[in-house]
Amino acid sequence: MSENEELNPSDNEETVATSPETNVEELAEVIAEFEKYRERLVNETMTAAQKAKLPPKAAMAKIEPELAKIDAGLDSLRAQLAALTTNN
């Protein structure tokens, strides 16, 4: 490709099926990843708190805003998934 040619996003992407099943699968995968991330965040925070001899309540209070964002995102994704699965 020469310097003056534009690179379009579709130039480097394979054709991806956009069927509802694919979207449902992808959405379910994203939800699972967010759930794993949330669990890992809590576990790592609690482990660090134990090592630092901090009370569990104090450690959880520090990550509560982040957990609230994750939970809100999960609720939204689950609602999208429910909408997709009821439409099929």
Backbone as XML, in Angstrom:
<?xml version="1.0"?>
<chain id="A" units="angstrom">
  <residue number="1" name="MET">
    <atom name="N" x="0.855" y="-1.168" z="0.000"/>
    <atom name="CA" x="0.000" y="0.000" z="0.000"/>
    <atom name="C" x="0.898" y="1.227" z="0.000"/>
  </residue>
  <residue number="2" name="SER">
    <atom name="N" x="0.563" y="2.239" z="-0.793"/>
    <atom name="CA" x="1.385" y="3.444" z="-0.861"/>
    <atom name="C" x="1.041" y="4.375" z="0.294"/>
  </residue>
  <residue number="3" name="GLU">
    <atom name="N" x="1.858" y="5.416" z="0.452"/>
    <atom name="CA" x="1.653" y="6.356" z="1.545"/>
    <atom name="C" x="0.332" y="7.096" z="1.434"/>
  </residue>
  <residue number="4" name="ASN">
    <atom name="N" x="-0.123" y="7.338" z="0.224"/>
    <atom name="CA" x="-1.310" y="8.154" z="0.015"/>
    <atom name="C" x="-2.617" y="7.376" z="0.106"/>
  </residue>
  <residue number="5" name="GLU">
    <atom name="N" x="-2.551" y="6.064" z="0.156"/>
    <atom name="CA" x="-3.774" y="5.271" z="0.252"/>
    <atom name="C" x="-4.292" y="5.304" z="1.683"/>
  </residue>
  <residue number="6" name="GLU">
    <atom name="N" x="-5.612" y="5.359" z="1.793"/>
    <atom name="CA" x="-6.217" y="5.325" z="3.117"/>
    <atom name="C" x="-6.429" y="3.881" z="3.537"/>
  </residue>
  <residue number="7" name="LEU">
    <atom name="N" x="-6.310" y="3.650" z="4.816"/>
    <atom name="CA" x="-6.554" y="2.324" z="5.360"/>
    <atom name="C" x="-7.939" y="2.318" z="5.974"/>
  </residue>
  <residue number="8" name="ASN">
    <atom name="N" x="-8.802" y="1.540" z="5.410"/>
    <atom name="CA" x="-10.144" y="1.410" z="5.948"/>
    <atom name="C" x="-10.165" y="0.264" z="6.940"/>
  </residue>
  <residue number="9" name="PRO">
    <atom name="N" x="-10.938" y="0.387" z="8.027"/>
    <atom name="CA" x="-10.993" y="-0.695" z="9.003"/>
    <atom name="C" x="-11.333" y="-2.042" z="8.383"/>
  </residue>
  <residue number="10" name="SER">
    <atom name="N" x="-12.167" y="-2.037" z="7.365"/>
    <atom name="CA" x="-12.578" y="-3.305" z="6.762"/>
    <atom name="C" x="-11.459" y="-3.940" z="5.941"/>
  </residue>
  <residue number="11" name="ASP">
    <atom name="N" x="-10.412" y="-3.173" z="5.627"/>
    <atom name="CA" x="-9.315" y="-3.711" z="4.833"/>
    <atom name="C" x="-8.574" y="-4.838" z="5.543"/>
  </residue>
  <residue number="12" name="ASN">
    <atom name="N" x="-8.499" y="-4.774" z="6.852"/>
    <atom name="CA" x="-7.723" y="-5.752" z="7.604"/>
    <atom name="C" x="-8.579" y="-6.705" z="8.425"/>
  </residue>
  <residue number="13" name="GLU">
    <atom name="N" x="-9.866" y="-6.616" z="8.279"/>
    <atom name="CA" x="-10.748" y="-7.462" z="9.070"/>
    <atom name="C" x="-11.318" y="-8.583" z="8.215"/>
  </residue>
  <residue number="14" name="GLU">
    <atom name="N" x="-11.439" y="-9.736" z="8.829"/>
    <atom name="CA" x="-12.108" y="-10.843" z="8.148"/>
    <atom name="C" x="-13.605" y="-10.591" z="8.219"/>
  </residue>
  <residue number="15" name="THR">
    <atom name="N" x="-14.323" y="-11.208" z="7.331"/>
    <atom name="CA" x="-15.770" y="-11.088" z="7.378"/>
    <atom name="C" x="-16.275" y="-11.843" z="8.595"/>
  </residue>
  <residue number="16" name="VAL">
    <atom name="N" x="-17.032" y="-11.138" z="9.412"/>
    <atom name="CA" x="-17.546" y="-11.723" z="10.645"/>
    <atom name="C" x="-19.054" y="-11.860" z="10.504"/>
  </residue>
  <residue number="17" name="ALA">
    <atom name="N" x="-19.549" y="-13.002" z="10.879"/>
    <atom name="CA" x="-20.993" y="-13.215" z="10.838"/>
    <atom name="C" x="-21.648" y="-12.297" z="11.858"/>
  </residue>
  <residue number="18" name="THR">
    <atom name="N" x="-22.712" y="-11.656" z="11.455"/>
    <atom name="CA" x="-23.396" y="-10.739" z="12.367"/>
    <atom name="C" x="-24.767" y="-11.284" z="12.733"/>
  </residue>
  <residue number="19" name="SER">
    <atom name="N" x="-24.873" y="-12.567" z="12.800"/>
    <atom name="CA" x="-26.147" y="-13.173" z="13.159"/>
    <atom name="C" x="-26.433" y="-12.933" z="14.632"/>
  </residue>
  <residue number="20" name="PRO">
    <atom name="N" x="-27.691" y="-12.991" z="15.022"/>
    <atom name="CA" x="-28.035" y="-12.814" z="16.435"/>
    <atom name="C" x="-27.320" y="-13.815" z="17.348"/>
  </residue>
  <residue number="21" name="GLU">
    <atom name="N" x="-27.092" y="-15.036" z="16.839"/>
    <atom name="CA" x="-26.409" y="-16.040" z="17.655"/>
    <atom name="C" x="-24.993" y="-15.586" z="17.994"/>
  </residue>
  <residue number="22" name="THR">
    <atom name="N" x="-24.324" y="-14.987" z="17.015"/>
    <atom name="CA" x="-22.970" y="-14.493" z="17.251"/>
    <atom name="C" x="-22.995" y="-13.384" z="18.292"/>
  </residue>
  <residue number="23" name="ASN">
    <atom name="N" x="-23.932" y="-12.462" z="18.157"/>
    <atom name="CA" x="-24.027" y="-11.365" z="19.118"/>
    <atom name="C" x="-24.332" y="-11.879" z="20.510"/>
  </residue>
  <residue number="24" name="VAL">
    <atom name="N" x="-25.202" y="-12.862" z="20.619"/>
    <atom name="CA" x="-25.539" y="-13.443" z="21.916"/>
    <atom name="C" x="-24.306" y="-14.110" z="22.513"/>
  </residue>
  <residue number="25" name="GLU">
    <atom name="N" x="-23.570" y="-14.861" z="21.693"/>
    <atom name="CA" x="-22.366" y="-15.529" z="22.180"/>
    <atom name="C" x="-21.324" y="-14.518" z="22.635"/>
  </residue>
  <residue number="26" name="GLU">
    <atom name="N" x="-21.119" y="-13.473" z="21.837"/>
    <atom name="CA" x="-20.136" y="-12.449" z="22.187"/>
    <atom name="C" x="-20.530" y="-11.726" z="23.463"/>
  </residue>
  <residue number="27" name="LEU">
    <atom name="N" x="-21.797" y="-11.411" z="23.596"/>
    <atom name="CA" x="-22.286" y="-10.719" z="24.781"/>
    <atom name="C" x="-22.127" y="-11.598" z="26.016"/>
  </residue>
  <residue number="28" name="ALA">
    <atom name="N" x="-22.444" y="-12.873" z="25.892"/>
    <atom name="CA" x="-22.277" y="-13.796" z="27.007"/>
    <atom name="C" x="-20.810" y="-13.905" z="27.403"/>
  </residue>
  <residue number="29" name="GLU">
    <atom name="N" x="-19.927" y="-13.880" z="26.423"/>
    <atom name="CA" x="-18.489" y="-13.940" z="26.690"/>
    <atom name="C" x="-18.007" y="-12.690" z="27.430"/>
  </residue>
  <residue number="30" name="VAL">
    <atom name="N" x="-18.495" y="-11.534" z="27.023"/>
    <atom name="CA" x="-18.117" y="-10.283" z="27.688"/>
    <atom name="C" x="-18.612" y="-10.285" z="29.133"/>
  </residue>
  <residue number="31" name="ILE">
    <atom name="N" x="-19.829" y="-10.761" z="29.339"/>
    <atom name="CA" x="-20.387" y="-10.835" z="30.694"/>
    <atom name="C" x="-19.523" y="-11.747" z="31.559"/>
  </residue>
  <residue number="32" name="ALA">
    <atom name="N" x="-19.146" y="-12.903" z="31.032"/>
    <atom name="CA" x="-18.310" y="-13.838" z="31.787"/>
    <atom name="C" x="-16.961" y="-13.212" z="32.141"/>
  </residue>
  <residue number="33" name="GLU">
    <atom name="N" x="-16.382" y="-12.472" z="31.210"/>
    <atom name="CA" x="-15.094" y="-11.819" z="31.473"/>
    <atom name="C" x="-15.228" y="-10.748" z="32.556"/>
  </residue>
  <residue number="34" name="PHE">
    <atom name="N" x="-16.302" y="-9.964" z="32.505"/>
    <atom name="CA" x="-16.521" y="-8.953" z="33.544"/>
    <atom name="C" x="-16.724" y="-9.608" z="34.905"/>
  </residue>
  <residue number="35" name="GLU">
    <atom name="N" x="-17.452" y="-10.726" z="34.944"/>
    <atom name="CA" x="-17.646" y="-11.436" z="36.210"/>
    <atom name="C" x="-16.323" y="-11.943" z="36.771"/>
  </residue>
  <residue number="36" name="LYS">
    <atom name="N" x="-15.476" y="-12.476" z="35.891"/>
    <atom name="CA" x="-14.153" y="-12.934" z="36.331"/>
    <atom name="C" x="-13.316" y="-11.770" z="36.845"/>
  </residue>
  <residue number="37" name="TYR">
    <atom name="N" x="-13.370" y="-10.645" z="36.132"/>
    <atom name="CA" x="-12.613" y="-9.466" z="36.551"/>
    <atom name="C" x="-13.069" y="-8.992" z="37.925"/>
  </residue>
  <residue number="38" name="ARG">
    <atom name="N" x="-14.382" y="-8.954" z="38.143"/>
    <atom name="CA" x="-14.919" y="-8.509" z="39.429"/>
    <atom name="C" x="-14.440" y="-9.425" z="40.550"/>
  </residue>
  <residue number="39" name="GLU">
    <atom name="N" x="-14.530" y="-10.720" z="40.312"/>
    <atom name="CA" x="-14.099" y="-11.691" z="41.324"/>
    <atom name="C" x="-12.607" y="-11.550" z="41.611"/>
  </residue>
  <residue number="40" name="ARG">
    <atom name="N" x="-11.822" y="-11.390" z="40.550"/>
    <atom name="CA" x="-10.377" y="-11.248" z="40.721"/>
    <atom name="C" x="-10.047" y="-9.964" z="41.497"/>
  </residue>
  <residue number="41" name="LEU">
    <atom name="N" x="-10.740" y="-8.887" z="41.206"/>
    <atom name="CA" x="-10.528" y="-7.621" z="41.901"/>
    <atom name="C" x="-10.796" y="-7.777" z="43.399"/>
  </residue>
  <residue number="42" name="VAL">
    <atom name="N" x="-11.895" y="-8.412" z="43.730"/>
    <atom name="CA" x="-12.232" y="-8.620" z="45.145"/>
    <atom name="C" x="-11.190" y="-9.517" z="45.813"/>
  </residue>
  <residue number="43" name="ASN">
    <atom name="N" x="-10.858" y="-10.638" z="45.173"/>
    <atom name="CA" x="-9.902" y="-11.570" z="45.769"/>
    <atom name="C" x="-8.521" y="-10.941" z="45.968"/>
  </residue>
  <residue number="44" name="GLU">
    <atom name="N" x="-8.037" y="-10.233" z="44.958"/>
    <atom name="CA" x="-6.716" y="-9.613" z="45.063"/>
    <atom name="C" x="-6.707" y="-8.501" z="46.109"/>
  </residue>
  <residue number="45" name="THR">
    <atom name="N" x="-7.805" y="-7.766" z="46.200"/>
    <atom name="CA" x="-7.896" y="-6.701" z="47.204"/>
    <atom name="C" x="-7.901" y="-7.291" z="48.605"/>
  </residue>
  <residue number="46" name="MET">
    <atom name="N" x="-8.645" y="-8.370" z="48.787"/>
    <atom name="CA" x="-8.709" y="-8.993" z="50.112"/>
    <atom name="C" x="-7.368" y="-9.613" z="50.502"/>
  </residue>
  <residue number="47" name="THR">
    <atom name="N" x="-6.679" y="-10.199" z="49.543"/>
    <atom name="CA" x="-5.361" y="-10.769" z="49.811"/>
    <atom name="C" x="-4.375" y="-9.667" z="50.203"/>
  </residue>
  <residue number="48" name="ALA">
    <atom name="N" x="-4.392" y="-8.570" z="49.472"/>
    <atom name="CA" x="-3.508" y="-7.442" z="49.790"/>
    <atom name="C" x="-3.854" y="-6.850" z="51.153"/>
  </residue>
  <residue number="49" name="ALA">
    <atom name="N" x="-5.142" y="-6.774" z="51.463"/>
    <atom name="CA" x="-5.569" y="-6.229" z="52.759"/>
    <atom name="C" x="-5.081" y="-7.115" z="53.906"/>
  </residue>
  <residue number="50" name="GLN">
    <atom name="N" x="-5.154" y="-8.422" z="53.716"/>
    <atom name="CA" x="-4.662" y="-9.339" z="54.747"/>
    <atom name="C" x="-3.174" y="-9.141" z="54.971"/>
  </residue>
  <residue number="51" name="LYS">
    <atom name="N" x="-2.412" y="-9.038" z="53.891"/>
    <atom name="CA" x="-0.964" y="-8.846" z="53.998"/>
    <atom name="C" x="-0.631" y="-7.529" z="54.689"/>
  </residue>
  <residue number="52" name="ALA">
    <atom name="N" x="-1.439" y="-6.511" z="54.422"/>
    <atom name="CA" x="-1.220" y="-5.197" z="55.019"/>
    <atom name="C" x="-1.892" y="-5.074" z="56.387"/>
  </residue>
  <residue number="53" name="LYS">
    <atom name="N" x="-2.554" y="-6.122" z="56.801"/>
    <atom name="CA" x="-3.280" y="-6.162" z="58.075"/>
    <atom name="C" x="-4.336" y="-5.069" z="58.179"/>
  </residue>
  <residue number="54" name="LEU">
    <atom name="N" x="-5.047" y="-4.881" z="57.065"/>
    <atom name="CA" x="-6.168" y="-3.944" z="57.031"/>
    <atom name="C" x="-7.461" y="-4.708" z="57.281"/>
  </residue>
  <residue number="55" name="PRO">
    <atom name="N" x="-8.423" y="-4.072" z="57.915"/>
    <atom name="CA" x="-9.716" y="-4.746" z="58.094"/>
    <atom name="C" x="-10.403" y="-4.947" z="56.735"/>
  </residue>
  <residue number="56" name="PRO">
    <atom name="N" x="-11.062" y="-6.074" z="56.559"/>
    <atom name="CA" x="-11.747" y="-6.343" z="55.282"/>
    <atom name="C" x="-12.736" y="-5.248" z="54.877"/>
  </residue>
  <residue number="57" name="LYS">
    <atom name="N" x="-13.433" y="-4.669" z="55.857"/>
    <atom name="CA" x="-14.399" y="-3.602" z="55.548"/>
    <atom name="C" x="-13.716" y="-2.408" z="54.902"/>
  </residue>
  <residue number="58" name="ALA">
    <atom name="N" x="-12.547" y="-2.034" z="55.415"/>
    <atom name="CA" x="-11.816" y="-0.888" z="54.874"/>
    <atom name="C" x="-11.360" y="-1.173" z="53.445"/>
  </residue>
  <residue number="59" name="ALA">
    <atom name="N" x="-10.897" y="-2.383" z="53.215"/>
    <atom name="CA" x="-10.440" y="-2.757" z="51.873"/>
    <atom name="C" x="-11.601" y="-2.737" z="50.877"/>
  </residue>
  <residue number="60" name="MET">
    <atom name="N" x="-12.724" y="-3.278" z="51.270"/>
    <atom name="CA" x="-13.883" y="-3.300" z="50.386"/>
    <atom name="C" x="-14.414" y="-1.889" z="50.128"/>
  </residue>
  <residue number="61" name="ALA">
    <atom name="N" x="-14.336" y="-1.030" z="51.135"/>
    <atom name="CA" x="-14.803" y="0.349" z="50.961"/>
    <atom name="C" x="-13.986" y="1.059" z="49.888"/>
  </residue>
  <residue number="62" name="LYS">
    <atom name="N" x="-12.708" y="0.734" z="49.796"/>
    <atom name="CA" x="-11.848" y="1.387" z="48.800"/>
    <atom name="C" x="-12.220" y="0.979" z="47.371"/>
  </residue>
  <residue number="63" name="ILE">
    <atom name="N" x="-12.675" y="-0.245" z="47.184"/>
    <atom name="CA" x="-12.996" y="-0.691" z="45.822"/>
    <atom name="C" x="-14.494" y="-0.632" z="45.511"/>
  </residue>
  <residue number="64" name="GLU">
    <atom name="N" x="-15.277" y="-0.203" z="46.484"/>
    <atom name="CA" x="-16.739" y="-0.160" z="46.277"/>
    <atom name="C" x="-17.154" y="0.669" z="45.059"/>
  </residue>
  <residue number="65" name="PRO">
    <atom name="N" x="-16.559" y="1.848" z="44.815"/>
    <atom name="CA" x="-16.960" y="2.608" z="43.610"/>
    <atom name="C" x="-16.693" y="1.822" z="42.321"/>
  </residue>
  <residue number="66" name="GLU">
    <atom name="N" x="-15.563" y="1.152" z="42.263"/>
    <atom name="CA" x="-15.232" y="0.350" z="41.073"/>
    <atom name="C" x="-16.196" y="-0.829" z="40.942"/>
  </residue>
  <residue number="67" name="LEU">
    <atom name="N" x="-16.515" y="-1.464" z="42.053"/>
    <atom name="CA" x="-17.465" y="-2.586" z="42.020"/>
    <atom name="C" x="-18.849" y="-2.113" z="41.562"/>
  </residue>
  <residue number="68" name="ALA">
    <atom name="N" x="-19.238" y="-0.929" z="41.984"/>
    <atom name="CA" x="-20.543" y="-0.386" z="41.571"/>
    <atom name="C" x="-20.572" y="-0.171" z="40.054"/>
  </residue>
  <residue number="69" name="LYS">
    <atom name="N" x="-19.470" y="0.330" z="39.492"/>
    <atom name="CA" x="-19.398" y="0.524" z="38.038"/>
    <atom name="C" x="-19.471" y="-0.816" z="37.311"/>
  </residue>
  <residue number="70" name="ILE">
    <atom name="N" x="-18.738" y="-1.797" z="37.820"/>
    <atom name="CA" x="-18.744" y="-3.122" z="37.203"/>
    <atom name="C" x="-20.143" y="-3.720" z="37.268"/>
  </residue>
  <residue number="71" name="ASP">
    <atom name="N" x="-20.778" y="-3.622" z="38.446"/>
    <atom name="CA" x="-22.125" y="-4.176" z="38.606"/>
    <atom name="C" x="-23.133" y="-3.491" z="37.691"/>
  </residue>
  <residue number="72" name="ALA">
    <atom name="N" x="-23.013" y="-2.176" z="37.542"/>
    <atom name="CA" x="-23.918" y="-1.449" z="36.641"/>
    <atom name="C" x="-23.701" y="-1.900" z="35.198"/>
  </residue>
  <residue number="73" name="GLY">
    <atom name="N" x="-22.450" y="-2.070" z="34.816"/>
    <atom name="CA" x="-22.140" y="-2.556" z="33.475"/>
    <atom name="C" x="-22.677" y="-3.952" z="33.246"/>
  </residue>
  <residue number="74" name="LEU">
    <atom name="N" x="-22.510" y="-4.807" z="34.249"/>
    <atom name="CA" x="-23.028" y="-6.173" z="34.145"/>
    <atom name="C" x="-24.546" y="-6.173" z="34.018"/>
  </residue>
  <residue number="75" name="ASP">
    <atom name="N" x="-25.225" y="-5.337" z="34.799"/>
    <atom name="CA" x="-26.688" y="-5.253" z="34.708"/>
    <atom name="C" x="-27.122" y="-4.830" z="33.300"/>
  </residue>
  <residue number="76" name="SER">
    <atom name="N" x="-26.419" y="-3.855" z="32.747"/>
    <atom name="CA" x="-26.739" y="-3.381" z="31.402"/>
    <atom name="C" x="-26.506" y="-4.477" z="30.363"/>
  </residue>
  <residue number="77" name="LEU">
    <atom name="N" x="-25.379" y="-5.154" z="30.464"/>
    <atom name="CA" x="-25.071" y="-6.230" z="29.517"/>
    <atom name="C" x="-26.077" y="-7.377" z="29.631"/>
  </residue>
  <residue number="78" name="ARG">
    <atom name="N" x="-26.444" y="-7.704" z="30.854"/>
    <atom name="CA" x="-27.434" y="-8.785" z="31.052"/>
    <atom name="C" x="-28.789" y="-8.398" z="30.474"/>
  </residue>
  <residue number="79" name="ALA">
    <atom name="N" x="-29.152" y="-7.121" z="30.594"/>
    <atom name="CA" x="-30.418" y="-6.654" z="30.008"/>
    <atom name="C" x="-30.362" y="-6.755" z="28.487"/>
  </residue>
  <residue number="80" name="GLN">
    <atom name="N" x="-29.215" y="-6.390" z="27.905"/>
    <atom name="CA" x="-29.056" y="-6.513" z="26.452"/>
    <atom name="C" x="-29.161" y="-7.967" z="26.017"/>
  </residue>
  <residue number="81" name="LEU">
    <atom name="N" x="-28.512" y="-8.844" z="26.793"/>
    <atom name="CA" x="-28.547" y="-10.264" z="26.471"/>
    <atom name="C" x="-29.977" y="-10.804" z="26.559"/>
  </residue>
  <residue number="82" name="ALA">
    <atom name="N" x="-30.676" y="-10.389" z="27.586"/>
    <atom name="CA" x="-32.074" y="-10.831" z="27.739"/>
    <atom name="C" x="-32.924" y="-10.353" z="26.561"/>
  </residue>
  <residue number="83" name="ALA">
    <atom name="N" x="-32.703" y="-9.110" z="26.141"/>
    <atom name="CA" x="-33.462" y="-8.569" z="25.015"/>
    <atom name="C" x="-33.161" y="-9.338" z="23.729"/>
  </residue>
  <residue number="84" name="LEU">
    <atom name="N" x="-31.891" y="-9.676" z="23.524"/>
    <atom name="CA" x="-31.524" y="-10.427" z="22.322"/>
    <atom name="C" x="-32.107" y="-11.839" z="22.340"/>
  </residue>
  <residue number="85" name="THR">
    <atom name="N" x="-32.080" y="-12.472" z="23.492"/>
    <atom name="CA" x="-32.552" y="-13.856" z="23.567"/>
    <atom name="C" x="-34.069" y="-13.949" z="23.505"/>
  </residue>
  <residue number="86" name="THR">
    <atom name="N" x="-34.785" y="-12.914" z="23.961"/>
    <atom name="CA" x="-36.246" y="-12.956" z="23.887"/>
    <atom name="C" x="-36.741" y="-12.583" z="22.498"/>
  </residue>
  <residue number="87" name="ASN">
    <atom name="N" x="-35.914" y="-11.876" z="21.726"/>
    <atom name="CA" x="-36.305" y="-11.484" z="20.362"/>
    <atom name="C" x="-36.145" y="-12.626" z="19.363"/>
  </residue>
  <residue number="88" name="ASN">
    <atom name="N" x="-35.446" y="-13.676" z="19.751"/>
    <atom name="CA" x="-35.203" y="-14.801" z="18.806"/>
    <atom name="C" x="-36.148" y="-15.921" z="19.035"/>
  </residue>
</chain>
